[in-house]
Amino acid sequence: MILFFGTRPGKKETKKLHGAACPHCHQKDTLTAVSQPNYAHVFWIPIFTLKNVSYAECSHCKRVYYKEEFTPEMERAL
Ligand SMILES: [Zn+2]
């Protein structure tokens, strides 16, 4: 028997980080956090949701920050 098991990405969600400044260009309110859940599925039936992939992007300098690089200010704005 072949077991179809895998993951697939869910709906992308974006959230503006109000009050947080970009650590790169120091502009305020330019950061947008993006999170995308990953669903684990067996035979294409979603079983559980895995940790969200999340990162923040600055609309001013286009720098992308991954969760490990978030400043405490960005964490608070999330
Ligand atoms: Zn920036």
N, CA, C, O and the ligand as a Tripos MOL2 file, in Angstrom:
@<TRIPOS>MOLECULE
protein
  313   311    79     0     0
PROTEIN
NO_CHARGES

@<TRIPOS>ATOM
      1 N           0.8420   -1.1900    0.0000 N.3       1 MET1
      2 CA          0.0000    0.0000    0.0000 C.3       1 MET1
      3 C           0.8880    1.2540    0.0000 C.2       1 MET1
      4 O           1.8630    1.3680    0.7420 O.2       1 MET1
      5 N           0.5050    2.1520   -0.8440 N.am      2 ILE2
      6 CA          1.2500    3.4120   -0.8870 C.3       2 ILE2
      7 C           0.5070    4.4270   -0.0160 C.2       2 ILE2
      8 O          -0.6880    4.6700   -0.1810 O.2       2 ILE2
      9 N           1.2490    4.9940    0.8970 N.am      3 LEU3
     10 CA          0.6500    5.9980    1.7730 C.3       3 LEU3
     11 C           1.0030    7.3900    1.2470 C.2       3 LEU3
     12 O           2.1700    7.7750    1.1760 O.2       3 LEU3
     13 N          -0.0250    8.1130    0.8880 N.am      4 PHE4
     14 CA          0.2050    9.4780    0.4190 C.3       4 PHE4
     15 C           0.2280   10.4100    1.6120 C.2       4 PHE4
     16 O          -0.7930   10.6990    2.2360 O.2       4 PHE4
     17 N           1.4150   10.8600    1.8990 N.am      5 PHE5
     18 CA          1.5570   11.7540    3.0390 C.3       5 PHE5
     19 C           2.4300   12.9280    2.6140 C.2       5 PHE5
     20 O           3.4520   12.7530    1.9490 O.2       5 PHE5
     21 N           2.0250   14.0810    2.9940 N.am      6 GLY6
     22 CA          2.8390   15.2460    2.6370 C.3       6 GLY6
     23 C           2.3030   16.5060    3.2570 C.2       6 GLY6
     24 O           1.4290   16.4740    4.1230 O.2       6 GLY6
     25 N           2.8270   17.5900    2.8140 N.am      7 THR7
     26 CA          2.3650   18.8760    3.3200 C.3       7 THR7
     27 C           2.0160   19.7670    2.1370 C.2       7 THR7
     28 O           2.5430   19.6110    1.0360 O.2       7 THR7
     29 N           1.1370   20.6780    2.3900 N.am      8 ARG8
     30 CA          0.8650   21.6820    1.3640 C.3       8 ARG8
     31 C           0.5860   23.0110    2.0440 C.2       8 ARG8
     32 O           0.0550   23.0590    3.1540 O.2       8 ARG8
     33 N           0.9440   24.0680    1.3750 N.am      9 PRO9
     34 CA          0.7480   25.3810    1.9900 C.3       9 PRO9
     35 C          -0.6980   25.8260    1.9810 C.2       9 PRO9
     36 O          -1.4440   25.5340    1.0460 O.2       9 PRO9
     37 N          -1.0820   26.5260    3.0110 N.am     10 GLY10
     38 CA         -2.4390   27.0610    3.1220 C.3      10 GLY10
     39 C          -2.5050   28.4860    2.6100 C.2      10 GLY10
     40 O          -1.6300   28.9470    1.8760 O.2      10 GLY10
     41 N          -3.5460   29.1610    3.0080 N.am     11 LYS11
     42 CA         -3.7830   30.5270    2.5510 C.3      11 LYS11
     43 C          -2.7700   31.4910    3.1930 C.2      11 LYS11
     44 O          -2.5080   31.4430    4.3950 O.2      11 LYS11
     45 N          -2.2310   32.3380    2.3680 N.am     12 LYS12
     46 CA         -1.2570   33.3360    2.8160 C.3      12 LYS12
     47 C          -1.9750   34.4750    3.5350 C.2      12 LYS12
     48 O          -3.0140   34.9550    3.0820 O.2      12 LYS12
     49 N          -1.4100   34.8960    4.6530 N.am     13 GLU13
     50 CA         -1.9980   36.0240    5.3680 C.3      13 GLU13
     51 C          -0.9520   37.0940    5.5940 C.2      13 GLU13
     52 O           0.1950   36.8010    5.9290 O.2      13 GLU13
     53 N          -1.3540   38.3190    5.4120 N.am     14 THR14
     54 CA         -0.4120   39.4120    5.6420 C.3      14 THR14
     55 C          -0.9490   40.3310    6.7310 C.2      14 THR14
     56 O          -2.1590   40.4920    6.8960 O.2      14 THR14
     57 N          -0.0360   40.9170    7.4540 N.am     15 LYS15
     58 CA         -0.4230   41.8080    8.5410 C.3      15 LYS15
     59 C           0.5730   42.9590    8.5980 C.2      15 LYS15
     60 O           1.7860   42.7480    8.6240 O.2      15 LYS15
     61 N           0.0510   44.1640    8.6170 N.am     16 LYS16
     62 CA          0.9170   45.3380    8.7200 C.3      16 LYS16
     63 C           1.4520   45.4510   10.1360 C.2      16 LYS16
     64 O           0.7060   45.2820   11.1010 O.2      16 LYS16
     65 N           2.7320   45.7340   10.2640 N.am     17 LEU17
     66 CA          3.3120   45.9060   11.5950 C.3      17 LEU17
     67 C           3.3290   47.3920   11.9410 C.2      17 LEU17
     68 O           4.2390   48.1340   11.5690 O.2      17 LEU17
     69 N           2.2920   47.7950   12.6660 N.am     18 HIS18
     70 CA          2.1920   49.2060   13.0190 C.3      18 HIS18
     71 C           3.1290   49.5670   14.1650 C.2      18 HIS18
     72 O           3.2230   48.8510   15.1620 O.2      18 HIS18
     73 N           3.8010   50.6650   14.0050 N.am     19 GLY19
     74 CA          4.6710   51.1740   15.0570 C.3      19 GLY19
     75 C           6.0590   50.5660   15.0760 C.2      19 GLY19
     76 O           6.9030   50.9720   15.8750 O.2      19 GLY19
     77 N           6.3110   49.5860   14.1960 N.am     20 ALA20
     78 CA          7.6340   48.9650   14.1590 C.3      20 ALA20
     79 C           8.4650   49.6050   13.0490 C.2      20 ALA20
     80 O           7.9750   49.8440   11.9460 O.2      20 ALA20
     81 N           9.7070   49.8700   13.3580 N.am     21 ALA21
     82 CA         10.5960   50.4720   12.3710 C.3      21 ALA21
     83 C          11.4410   49.3850   11.7280 C.2      21 ALA21
     84 O          11.8100   48.4030   12.3710 O.2      21 ALA21
     85 N          11.7390   49.5750   10.4530 N.am     22 CYS22
     86 CA         12.5760   48.6240    9.7310 C.3      22 CYS22
     87 C          14.0200   48.7580   10.2310 C.2      22 CYS22
     88 O          14.5740   49.8570   10.2060 O.2      22 CYS22
     89 N          14.6380   47.6620   10.6830 N.am     23 PRO23
     90 CA         16.0120   47.7530   11.1970 C.3      23 PRO23
     91 C          17.0280   48.1500   10.1190 C.2      23 PRO23
     92 O          18.1370   48.5780   10.4390 O.2      23 PRO23
     93 N          16.6580   48.0100    8.8740 N.am     24 HIS24
     94 CA         17.5790   48.3100    7.7790 C.3      24 HIS24
     95 C          17.5010   49.7760    7.3320 C.2      24 HIS24
     96 O          18.5210   50.4640    7.2860 O.2      24 HIS24
     97 N          16.2990   50.2520    7.0050 N.am     25 CYS25
     98 CA         16.1810   51.6280    6.4950 C.3      25 CYS25
     99 C          15.5770   52.5960    7.5110 C.2      25 CYS25
    100 O          15.4680   53.7940    7.2500 O.2      25 CYS25
    101 N          15.1880   52.0650    8.6680 N.am     26 HIS26
    102 CA         14.6560   52.8530    9.7760 C.3      26 HIS26
    103 C          13.3660   53.6050    9.4750 C.2      26 HIS26
    104 O          13.0450   54.5850   10.1460 O.2      26 HIS26
    105 N          12.6260   53.1490    8.4680 N.am     27 GLN27
    106 CA         11.3300   53.7470    8.1590 C.3      27 GLN27
    107 C          10.2870   53.0860    9.0530 C.2      27 GLN27
    108 O          10.3590   51.8860    9.3180 O.2      27 GLN27
    109 N           9.3250   53.8660    9.5120 N.am     28 LYS28
    110 CA          8.2640   53.3030   10.3620 C.3      28 LYS28
    111 C           7.0760   52.8540    9.5210 C.2      28 LYS28
    112 O           6.8120   53.4030    8.4510 O.2      28 LYS28
    113 N           6.3710   51.8570   10.0170 N.am     29 ASP29
    114 CA          5.1520   51.3340    9.3920 C.3      29 ASP29
    115 C           5.3320   50.8560    7.9480 C.2      29 ASP29
    116 O           4.3960   50.9390    7.1520 O.2      29 ASP29
    117 N           6.4910   50.3720    7.6120 N.am     30 THR30
    118 CA          6.7070   49.8750    6.2520 C.3      30 THR30
    119 C           6.7580   48.3480    6.2290 C.2      30 THR30
    120 O           6.8180   47.7330    5.1650 O.2      30 THR30
    121 N           6.7320   47.7460    7.4260 N.am     31 LEU31
    122 CA          6.8670   46.2920    7.5010 C.3      31 LEU31
    123 C           5.5280   45.5700    7.4250 C.2      31 LEU31
    124 O           4.5500   45.9640    8.0600 O.2      31 LEU31
    125 N           5.5110   44.5270    6.6500 N.am     32 THR32
    126 CA          4.3310   43.6730    6.5440 C.3      32 THR32
    127 C           4.7580   42.2510    6.8550 C.2      32 THR32
    128 O           5.6860   41.7230    6.2420 O.2      32 THR32
    129 N           4.0730   41.6330    7.8150 N.am     33 ALA33
    130 CA          4.3870   40.2510    8.1600 C.3      33 ALA33
    131 C           3.5510   39.3200    7.2960 C.2      33 ALA33
    132 O           2.3620   39.5560    7.0840 O.2      33 ALA33
    133 N           4.1690   38.2800    6.8080 N.am     34 VAL34
    134 CA          3.4680   37.3050    5.9860 C.3      34 VAL34
    135 C           3.5400   35.9560    6.6870 C.2      34 VAL34
    136 O           4.6260   35.4920    7.0350 O.2      34 VAL34
    137 N           2.3990   35.3310    6.8920 N.am     35 SER35
    138 CA          2.4120   33.9930    7.4740 C.3      35 SER35
    139 C           1.5870   33.0590    6.6030 C.2      35 SER35
    140 O           0.5490   33.4350    6.0570 O.2      35 SER35
    141 N           2.0670   31.8600    6.4920 N.am     36 GLN36
    142 CA          1.3960   30.8690    5.6530 C.3      36 GLN36
    143 C           1.4160   29.5250    6.3720 C.2      36 GLN36
    144 O           2.4790   28.9410    6.5840 O.2      36 GLN36
    145 N           0.2440   29.0430    6.7410 N.am     37 PRO37
    146 CA          0.2330   27.7450    7.4240 C.3      37 PRO37
    147 C           0.5330   26.6050    6.4590 C.2      37 PRO37
    148 O           0.2140   26.6960    5.2730 O.2      37 PRO37
    149 N           1.1270   25.5610    6.9470 N.am     38 ASN38
    150 CA          1.3720   24.3620    6.1490 C.3      38 ASN38
    151 C           0.5240   23.2360    6.7140 C.2      38 ASN38
    152 O           0.5630   22.9620    7.9130 O.2      38 ASN38
    153 N          -0.2280   22.5950    5.8610 N.am     39 TYR39
    154 CA         -1.0670   21.5030    6.3200 C.3      39 TYR39
    155 C          -0.3980   20.1740    6.0330 C.2      39 TYR39
    156 O           0.0990   19.9300    4.9330 O.2      39 TYR39
    157 N          -0.3960   19.3310    7.0350 N.am     40 ALA40
    158 CA          0.0930   17.9780    6.8240 C.3      40 ALA40
    159 C          -1.1250   17.1670    6.4160 C.2      40 ALA40
    160 O          -2.1750   17.2730    7.0500 O.2      40 ALA40
    161 N          -1.0060   16.3780    5.3920 N.am     41 HIS41
    162 CA         -2.1700   15.6080    4.9580 C.3      41 HIS41
    163 C          -1.8150   14.1610    4.6290 C.2      41 HIS41
    164 O          -0.6910   13.8490    4.2350 O.2      41 HIS41
    165 N          -2.7940   13.3010    4.7990 N.am     42 VAL42
    166 CA         -2.6810   11.9010    4.4370 C.3      42 VAL42
    167 C          -3.8260   11.6520    3.4550 C.2      42 VAL42
    168 O          -4.9900   11.8890    3.7790 O.2      42 VAL42
    169 N          -3.5000   11.1870    2.2850 N.am     43 PHE43
    170 CA         -4.4900   11.0200    1.2070 C.3      43 PHE43
    171 C          -5.2670   12.3180    0.9650 C.2      43 PHE43
    172 O          -6.4770   12.3040    0.7380 O.2      43 PHE43
    173 N          -4.5660   13.3980    1.0170 N.am     44 TRP44
    174 CA         -5.1110   14.7390    0.7550 C.3      44 TRP44
    175 C          -6.1570   15.1970    1.7630 C.2      44 TRP44
    176 O          -6.8930   16.1510    1.5100 O.2      44 TRP44
    177 N          -6.2220   14.5250    2.8950 N.am     45 ILE45
    178 CA         -7.1080   14.9670    3.9710 C.3      45 ILE45
    179 C          -6.2140   15.6790    5.0000 C.2      45 ILE45
    180 O          -5.3170   15.0600    5.5720 O.2      45 ILE45
    181 N          -6.4540   16.9530    5.2300 N.am     46 PRO46
    182 CA         -5.5950   17.6610    6.1930 C.3      46 PRO46
    183 C          -5.7140   17.0720    7.5920 C.2      46 PRO46
    184 O          -6.8180   16.9080    8.1100 O.2      46 PRO46
    185 N          -4.5880   16.7580    8.1950 N.am     47 ILE47
    186 CA         -4.5660   16.1400    9.5170 C.3      47 ILE47
    187 C          -4.2810   17.1850   10.5960 C.2      47 ILE47
    188 O          -4.9880   17.2740   11.6000 O.2      47 ILE47
    189 N          -3.2500   17.9560   10.3680 N.am     48 PHE48
    190 CA         -2.9540   19.0250   11.3210 C.3      48 PHE48
    191 C          -2.2050   20.1520   10.6200 C.2      48 PHE48
    192 O          -1.6840   19.9900    9.5170 O.2      48 PHE48
    193 N          -2.1700   21.2700   11.2790 N.am     49 THR49
    194 CA         -1.4930   22.4310   10.7280 C.3      49 THR49
    195 C          -0.1140   22.5410   11.3400 C.2      49 THR49
    196 O           0.0470   22.4970   12.5590 O.2      49 THR49
    197 N           0.8620   22.6830   10.4910 N.am     50 LEU50
    198 CA          2.2240   22.8440   10.9680 C.3      50 LEU50
    199 C           2.4880   24.3190   11.2620 C.2      50 LEU50
    200 O           1.7250   25.2070   10.8820 O.2      50 LEU50
    201 N           3.5570   24.5260   11.9270 N.am     51 LYS51
    202 CA          3.9670   25.8820   12.2840 C.3      51 LYS51
    203 C           3.9560   26.8000   11.0440 C.2      51 LYS51
    204 O           4.3920   26.4150    9.9590 O.2      51 LYS51
    205 N           3.4570   27.9890   11.2390 N.am     52 ASN52
    206 CA          3.4170   28.9470   10.1350 C.3      52 ASN52
    207 C           4.8030   29.3550    9.6670 C.2      52 ASN52
    208 O           5.7360   29.5080   10.4550 O.2      52 ASN52
    209 N           4.8980   29.5230    8.3850 N.am     53 VAL53
    210 CA          6.1180   30.0880    7.8270 C.3      53 VAL53
    211 C           5.8820   31.5830    7.9410 C.2      53 VAL53
    212 O           4.8960   32.0880    7.4040 O.2      53 VAL53
    213 N           6.7360   32.2830    8.6070 N.am     54 SER54
    214 CA          6.4720   33.7090    8.6180 C.3      54 SER54
    215 C           7.7140   34.5510    8.4670 C.2      54 SER54
    216 O           8.7990   34.2230    8.9470 O.2      54 SER54
    217 N           7.5070   35.6170    7.7970 N.am     55 TYR55
    218 CA          8.5810   36.5690    7.5540 C.3      55 TYR55
    219 C           7.9590   37.9460    7.4030 C.2      55 TYR55
    220 O           6.7500   38.0700    7.2110 O.2      55 TYR55
    221 N           8.7740   38.9640    7.4890 N.am     56 ALA56
    222 CA          8.2850   40.3240    7.3280 C.3      56 ALA56
    223 C           9.0480   40.9740    6.1790 C.2      56 ALA56
    224 O          10.2440   40.7490    5.9940 O.2      56 ALA56
    225 N           8.3290   41.7770    5.4210 N.am     57 GLU57
    226 CA          8.9790   42.4690    4.3220 C.3      57 GLU57
    227 C           8.7790   43.9620    4.4760 C.2      57 GLU57
    228 O           7.7040   44.4270    4.8540 O.2      57 GLU57
    229 N           9.8310   44.7030    4.1760 N.am     58 CYS58
    230 CA          9.7620   46.1590    4.2430 C.3      58 CYS58
    231 C           9.3880   46.6780    2.8640 C.2      58 CYS58
    232 O          10.0350   46.3450    1.8700 O.2      58 CYS58
    233 N           8.3400   47.4970    2.8060 N.am     59 SER59
    234 CA          7.8900   48.0190    1.5080 C.3      59 SER59
    235 C           8.7940   49.1380    1.0120 C.2      59 SER59
    236 O           8.7200   49.5360   -0.1500 O.2      59 SER59
    237 N           9.6470   49.6430    1.8960 N.am     60 HIS60
    238 CA         10.5320   50.7470    1.5200 C.3      60 HIS60
    239 C          11.8370   50.2430    0.9010 C.2      60 HIS60
    240 O          12.1960   50.6310   -0.2110 O.2      60 HIS60
    241 N          12.5400   49.3760    1.6290 N.am     61 CYS61
    242 CA         13.8330   48.9060    1.1150 C.3      61 CYS61
    243 C          13.7760   47.4740    0.5860 C.2      61 CYS61
    244 O          14.7780   46.9440    0.1050 O.2      61 CYS61
    245 N          12.5960   46.8500    0.6760 N.am     62 LYS62
    246 CA         12.3620   45.4850    0.1650 C.3      62 LYS62
    247 C          13.1640   44.3990    0.8890 C.2      62 LYS62
    248 O          13.3140   43.2850    0.3870 O.2      62 LYS62
    249 N          13.6720   44.7390    2.0640 N.am     63 ARG63
    250 CA         14.4320   43.7610    2.8310 C.3      63 ARG63
    251 C          13.4440   42.7750    3.4480 C.2      63 ARG63
    252 O          12.3660   43.1650    3.8960 O.2      63 ARG63
    253 N          13.8140   41.5080    3.4680 N.am     64 VAL64
    254 CA         12.9670   40.4750    4.0530 C.3      64 VAL64
    255 C          13.6080   40.0040    5.3560 C.2      64 VAL64
    256 O          14.8060   39.7230    5.4020 O.2      64 VAL64
    257 N          12.8090   39.9220    6.4050 N.am     65 TYR65
    258 CA         13.2890   39.4670    7.7100 C.3      65 TYR65
    259 C          12.6010   38.1700    8.0670 C.2      65 TYR65
    260 O          11.3760   38.0670    8.0030 O.2      65 TYR65
    261 N          13.3830   37.1920    8.4400 N.am     66 TYR66
    262 CA         12.7870   35.9470    8.9000 C.3      66 TYR66
    263 C          12.5960   36.0300   10.4030 C.2      66 TYR66
    264 O          13.1870   36.8800   11.0690 O.2      66 TYR66
    265 N          11.7690   35.1460   10.9300 N.am     67 LYS67
    266 CA         11.3800   35.1940   12.3370 C.3      67 LYS67
    267 C          12.5710   35.3280   13.2930 C.2      67 LYS67
    268 O          12.4740   36.0100   14.3130 O.2      67 LYS67
    269 N          13.6760   34.6890   12.9690 N.am     68 GLU68
    270 CA         14.8650   34.7500   13.8230 C.3      68 GLU68
    271 C          15.4640   36.1570   13.8620 C.2      68 GLU68
    272 O          16.1640   36.5130   14.8100 O.2      68 GLU68
    273 N          15.1870   36.9420   12.8400 N.am     69 GLU69
    274 CA         15.7810   38.2790   12.7440 C.3      69 GLU69
    275 C          14.8700   39.3790   13.2720 C.2      69 GLU69
    276 O          15.2550   40.5480   13.3020 O.2      69 GLU69
    277 N          13.6480   39.0020   13.6940 N.am     70 PHE70
    278 CA         12.7040   40.0140   14.1630 C.3      70 PHE70
    279 C          13.2500   40.7370   15.3910 C.2      70 PHE70
    280 O          13.8200   40.1230   16.2930 O.2      70 PHE70
    281 N          13.0630   42.0280   15.4030 N.am     71 THR71
    282 CA         13.4590   42.8110   16.5740 C.3      71 THR71
    283 C          12.3270   42.7080   17.6060 C.2      71 THR71
    284 O          11.1990   42.3870   17.2320 O.2      71 THR71
    285 N          12.5940   42.9700   18.8840 N.am     72 PRO72
    286 CA         11.5130   42.9150   19.8960 C.3      72 PRO72
    287 C          10.3520   43.8320   19.5120 C.2      72 PRO72
    288 O           9.1930   43.5330   19.7980 O.2      72 PRO72
    289 N          10.6720   44.9370   18.8700 N.am     73 GLU73
    290 CA          9.6540   45.8900   18.4170 C.3      73 GLU73
    291 C           8.7160   45.2480   17.3850 C.2      73 GLU73
    292 O           7.5020   45.4420   17.4240 O.2      73 GLU73
    293 N           9.2990   44.4940   16.4790 N.am     74 MET74
    294 CA          8.5130   43.8040   15.4550 C.3      74 MET74
    295 C           7.6590   42.7020   16.0740 C.2      74 MET74
    296 O           6.5060   42.5130   15.6870 O.2      74 MET74
    297 N           8.2250   41.9760   17.0330 N.am     75 GLU75
    298 CA          7.4990   40.9140   17.7320 C.3      75 GLU75
    299 C           6.2570   41.4900   18.4320 C.2      75 GLU75
    300 O           5.1840   40.8860   18.4310 O.2      75 GLU75
    301 N           6.4350   42.6620   19.0210 N.am     76 ARG76
    302 CA          5.3290   43.2980   19.7370 C.3      76 ARG76
    303 C           4.2170   43.7090   18.7720 C.2      76 ARG76
    304 O           3.0330   43.5850   19.0860 O.2      76 ARG76
    305 N           4.6120   44.1970   17.6000 N.am     77 ALA77
    306 CA          3.6360   44.6710   16.6170 C.3      77 ALA77
    307 C           2.8810   43.5360   15.9370 C.2      77 ALA77
    308 O           1.8330   43.7560   15.3300 O.2      77 ALA77
    309 N           3.4060   42.3460   16.0380 N.am     78 LEU78
    310 CA          2.7650   41.1900   15.3880 C.3      78 LEU78
    311 C           1.3850   40.8660   15.9770 C.2      78 LEU78
    312 O           0.7300   39.9240   15.5320 O.2      78 LEU78
    313 ZN         13.3220   48.9710    5.2300 Zn       79 ZN79
@<TRIPOS>BOND
     1     1     2 1
     2     2     3 1
     3     3     4 2
     4     3     5 am
     5     5     6 1
     6     6     7 1
     7     7     8 2
     8     7     9 am
     9     9    10 1
    10    10    11 1
    11    11    12 2
    12    11    13 am
    13    13    14 1
    14    14    15 1
    15    15    16 2
    16    15    17 am
    17    17    18 1
    18    18    19 1
    19    19    20 2
    20    19    21 am
    21    21    22 1
    22    22    23 1
    23    23    24 2
    24    23    25 am
    25    25    26 1
    26    26    27 1
    27    27    28 2
    28    27    29 am
    29    29    30 1
    30    30    31 1
    31    31    32 2
    32    31    33 am
    33    33    34 1
    34    34    35 1
    35    35    36 2
    36    35    37 am
    37    37    38 1
    38    38    39 1
    39    39    40 2
    40    39    41 am
    41    41    42 1
    42    42    43 1
    43    43    44 2
    44    43    45 am
    45    45    46 1
    46    46    47 1
    47    47    48 2
    48    47    49 am
    49    49    50 1
    50    50    51 1
    51    51    52 2
    52    51    53 am
    53    53    54 1
    54    54    55 1
    55    55    56 2
    56    55    57 am
    57    57    58 1
    58    58    59 1
    59    59    60 2
    60    59    61 am
    61    61    62 1
    62    62    63 1
    63    63    64 2
    64    63    65 am
    65    65    66 1
    66    66    67 1
    67    67    68 2
    68    67    69 am
    69    69    70 1
    70    70    71 1
    71    71    72 2
    72    71    73 am
    73    73    74 1
    74    74    75 1
    75    75    76 2
    76    75    77 am
    77    77    78 1
    78    78    79 1
    79    79    80 2
    80    79    81 am
    81    81    82 1
    82    82    83 1
    83    83    84 2
    84    83    85 am
    85    85    86 1
    86    86    87 1
    87    87    88 2
    88    87    89 am
    89    89    90 1
    90    90    91 1
    91    91    92 2
    92    91    93 am
    93    93    94 1
    94    94    95 1
    95    95    96 2
    96    95    97 am
    97    97    98 1
    98    98    99 1
    99    99   100 2
   100    99   101 am
   101   101   102 1
   102   102   103 1
   103   103   104 2
   104   103   105 am
   105   105   106 1
   106   106   107 1
   107   107   108 2
   108   107   109 am
   109   109   110 1
   110   110   111 1
   111   111   112 2
   112   111   113 am
   113   113   114 1
   114   114   115 1
   115   115   116 2
   116   115   117 am
   117   117   118 1
   118   118   119 1
   119   119   120 2
   120   119   121 am
   121   121   122 1
   122   122   123 1
   123   123   124 2
   124   123   125 am
   125   125   126 1
   126   126   127 1
   127   127   128 2
   128   127   129 am
   129   129   130 1
   130   130   131 1
   131   131   132 2
   132   131   133 am
   133   133   134 1
   134   134   135 1
   135   135   136 2
   136   135   137 am
   137   137   138 1
   138   138   139 1
   139   139   140 2
   140   139   141 am
   141   141   142 1
   142   142   143 1
   143   143   144 2
   144   143   145 am
   145   145   146 1
   146   146   147 1
   147   147   148 2
   148   147   149 am
   149   149   150 1
   150   150   151 1
   151   151   152 2
   152   151   153 am
   153   153   154 1
   154   154   155 1
   155   155   156 2
   156   155   157 am
   157   157   158 1
   158   158   159 1
   159   159   160 2
   160   159   161 am
   161   161   162 1
   162   162   163 1
   163   163   164 2
   164   163   165 am
   165   165   166 1
   166   166   167 1
   167   167   168 2
   168   167   169 am
   169   169   170 1
   170   170   171 1
   171   171   172 2
   172   171   173 am
   173   173   174 1
   174   174   175 1
   175   175   176 2
   176   175   177 am
   177   177   178 1
   178   178   179 1
   179   179   180 2
   180   179   181 am
   181   181   182 1
   182   182   183 1
   183   183   184 2
   184   183   185 am
   185   185   186 1
   186   186   187 1
   187   187   188 2
   188   187   189 am
   189   189   190 1
   190   190   191 1
   191   191   192 2
   192   191   193 am
   193   193   194 1
   194   194   195 1
   195   195   196 2
   196   195   197 am
   197   197   198 1
   198   198   199 1
   199   199   200 2
   200   199   201 am
   201   201   202 1
   202   202   203 1
   203   203   204 2
   204   203   205 am
   205   205   206 1
   206   206   207 1
   207   207   208 2
   208   207   209 am
   209   209   210 1
   210   210   211 1
   211   211   212 2
   212   211   213 am
   213   213   214 1
   214   214   215 1
   215   215   216 2
   216   215   217 am
   217   217   218 1
   218   218   219 1
   219   219   220 2
   220   219   221 am
   221   221   222 1
   222   222   223 1
   223   223   224 2
   224   223   225 am
   225   225   226 1
   226   226   227 1
   227   227   228 2
   228   227   229 am
   229   229   230 1
   230   230   231 1
   231   231   232 2
   232   231   233 am
   233   233   234 1
   234   234   235 1
   235   235   236 2
   236   235   237 am
   237   237   238 1
   238   238   239 1
   239   239   240 2
   240   239   241 am
   241   241   242 1
   242   242   243 1
   243   243   244 2
   244   243   245 am
   245   245   246 1
   246   246   247 1
   247   247   248 2
   248   247   249 am
   249   249   250 1
   250   250   251 1
   251   251   252 2
   252   251   253 am
   253   253   254 1
   254   254   255 1
   255   255   256 2
   256   255   257 am
   257   257   258 1
   258   258   259 1
   259   259   260 2
   260   259   261 am
   261   261   262 1
   262   262   263 1
   263   263   264 2
   264   263   265 am
   265   265   266 1
   266   266   267 1
   267   267   268 2
   268   267   269 am
   269   269   270 1
   270   270   271 1
   271   271   272 2
   272   271   273 am
   273   273   274 1
   274   274   275 1
   275   275   276 2
   276   275   277 am
   277   277   278 1
   278   278   279 1
   279   279   280 2
   280   279   281 am
   281   281   282 1
   282   282   283 1
   283   283   284 2
   284   283   285 am
   285   285   286 1
   286   286   287 1
   287   287   288 2
   288   287   289 am
   289   289   290 1
   290   290   291 1
   291   291   292 2
   292   291   293 am
   293   293   294 1
   294   294   295 1
   295   295   296 2
   296   295   297 am
   297   297   298 1
   298   298   299 1
   299   299   300 2
   300   299   301 am
   301   301   302 1
   302   302   303 1
   303   303   304 2
   304   303   305 am
   305   305   306 1
   306   306   307 1
   307   307   308 2
   308   307   309 am
   309   309   310 1
   310   310   311 1
   311   311   312 2
@<TRIPOS>SUBSTRUCTURE
     1 MET1         2 RESIDUE 1 A MET
     2 ILE2         6 RESIDUE 1 A ILE
     3 LEU3        10 RESIDUE 1 A LEU
     4 PHE4        14 RESIDUE 1 A PHE
     5 PHE5        18 RESIDUE 1 A PHE
     6 GLY6        22 RESIDUE 1 A GLY
     7 THR7        26 RESIDUE 1 A THR
     8 ARG8        30 RESIDUE 1 A ARG
     9 PRO9        34 RESIDUE 1 A PRO
    10 GLY10       38 RESIDUE 1 A GLY
    11 LYS11       42 RESIDUE 1 A LYS
    12 LYS12       46 RESIDUE 1 A LYS
    13 GLU13       50 RESIDUE 1 A GLU
    14 THR14       54 RESIDUE 1 A THR
    15 LYS15       58 RESIDUE 1 A LYS
    16 LYS16       62 RESIDUE 1 A LYS
    17 LEU17       66 RESIDUE 1 A LEU
    18 HIS18       70 RESIDUE 1 A HIS
    19 GLY19       74 RESIDUE 1 A GLY
    20 ALA20       78 RESIDUE 1 A ALA
    21 ALA21       82 RESIDUE 1 A ALA
    22 CYS22       86 RESIDUE 1 A CYS
    23 PRO23       90 RESIDUE 1 A PRO
    24 HIS24       94 RESIDUE 1 A HIS
    25 CYS25       98 RESIDUE 1 A CYS
    26 HIS26      102 RESIDUE 1 A HIS
    27 GLN27      106 RESIDUE 1 A GLN
    28 LYS28      110 RESIDUE 1 A LYS
    29 ASP29      114 RESIDUE 1 A ASP
    30 THR30      118 RESIDUE 1 A THR
    31 LEU31      122 RESIDUE 1 A LEU
    32 THR32      126 RESIDUE 1 A THR
    33 ALA33      130 RESIDUE 1 A ALA
    34 VAL34      134 RESIDUE 1 A VAL
    35 SER35      138 RESIDUE 1 A SER
    36 GLN36      142 RESIDUE 1 A GLN
    37 PRO37      146 RESIDUE 1 A PRO
    38 ASN38      150 RESIDUE 1 A ASN
    39 TYR39      154 RESIDUE 1 A TYR
    40 ALA40      158 RESIDUE 1 A ALA
    41 HIS41      162 RESIDUE 1 A HIS
    42 VAL42      166 RESIDUE 1 A VAL
    43 PHE43      170 RESIDUE 1 A PHE
    44 TRP44      174 RESIDUE 1 A TRP
    45 ILE45      178 RESIDUE 1 A ILE
    46 PRO46      182 RESIDUE 1 A PRO
    47 ILE47      186 RESIDUE 1 A ILE
    48 PHE48      190 RESIDUE 1 A PHE
    49 THR49      194 RESIDUE 1 A THR
    50 LEU50      198 RESIDUE 1 A LEU
    51 LYS51      202 RESIDUE 1 A LYS
    52 ASN52      206 RESIDUE 1 A ASN
    53 VAL53      210 RESIDUE 1 A VAL
    54 SER54      214 RESIDUE 1 A SER
    55 TYR55      218 RESIDUE 1 A TYR
    56 ALA56      222 RESIDUE 1 A ALA
    57 GLU57      226 RESIDUE 1 A GLU
    58 CYS58      230 RESIDUE 1 A CYS
    59 SER59      234 RESIDUE 1 A SER
    60 HIS60      238 RESIDUE 1 A HIS
    61 CYS61      242 RESIDUE 1 A CYS
    62 LYS62      246 RESIDUE 1 A LYS
    63 ARG63      250 RESIDUE 1 A ARG
    64 VAL64      254 RESIDUE 1 A VAL
    65 TYR65      258 RESIDUE 1 A TYR
    66 TYR66      262 RESIDUE 1 A TYR
    67 LYS67      266 RESIDUE 1 A LYS
    68 GLU68      270 RESIDUE 1 A GLU
    69 GLU69      274 RESIDUE 1 A GLU
    70 PHE70      278 RESIDUE 1 A PHE
    71 THR71      282 RESIDUE 1 A THR
    72 PRO72      286 RESIDUE 1 A PRO
    73 GLU73      290 RESIDUE 1 A GLU
    74 MET74      294 RESIDUE 1 A MET
    75 GLU75      298 RESIDUE 1 A GLU
    76 ARG76      302 RESIDUE 1 A ARG
    77 ALA77      306 RESIDUE 1 A ALA
    78 LEU78      310 RESIDUE 1 A LEU
    79 ZN79       313 GROUP 0 **** ****
